[in-house]
Structures are given as C-alpha cells and as structure tokens.
Amino acid sequence: MNENIRMIRDARELLKNAAGEHCKAYSELAGGKCADAVLSVLDGELRMTDQLSKLENLYAPSGTQRPANEYEVNKFIMNEQG
C-alpha cells in the first residue's frame, strides 16, 4: 500500500474518532453557549473528510474504483432507458 494512502486513511480514522467525541460533546451542550462552536468544529471535520476522500482518489492505484451504490446503479439504468 502506498505510504500516502496509509497516511490519508490514518488521518480519516483520527477524524472519525474526534468527530465521535465532538458529537457526544454537542449532545451534552445542546442549547448551551458552546453548542454552536462544537457544531462548527463538526462541520469543519466533515469538510476535511471530504477533502481526504478526494486525496485518496488521487493517490489510489489506477484501475481500483469503489463499487457503485444502489443509487448510482438506479441512476445509470434510468439514464440508459431514456
């Protein structure tokens, strides 16, 4: 596995763990003064995971694509049927 891919996946795992903790904090602080700040942090983490996904696609070996989900398959079928 490429070193870059490993670092990207490690970063994604760290973000996942941090987001879980921030979700717990938001639950506890909902309605309080700090809830909006925690929500802002969660939004930033979501944006970072999106960017990490794009980076992972950039460094992924060519020819390796993720399988299509049900929505993508149905969309393709509908486009083919006209």
Protein Blocks (a to p, Z undefined) as FASTA:
>chain_A
ZZklmmmmmmmmmmmmmmmmmmmmmmmmgoiaklmmmmmmmmmmmmmmmmmmmmmmmmpc
ghiacdddfklmmmmmmmmnZZ
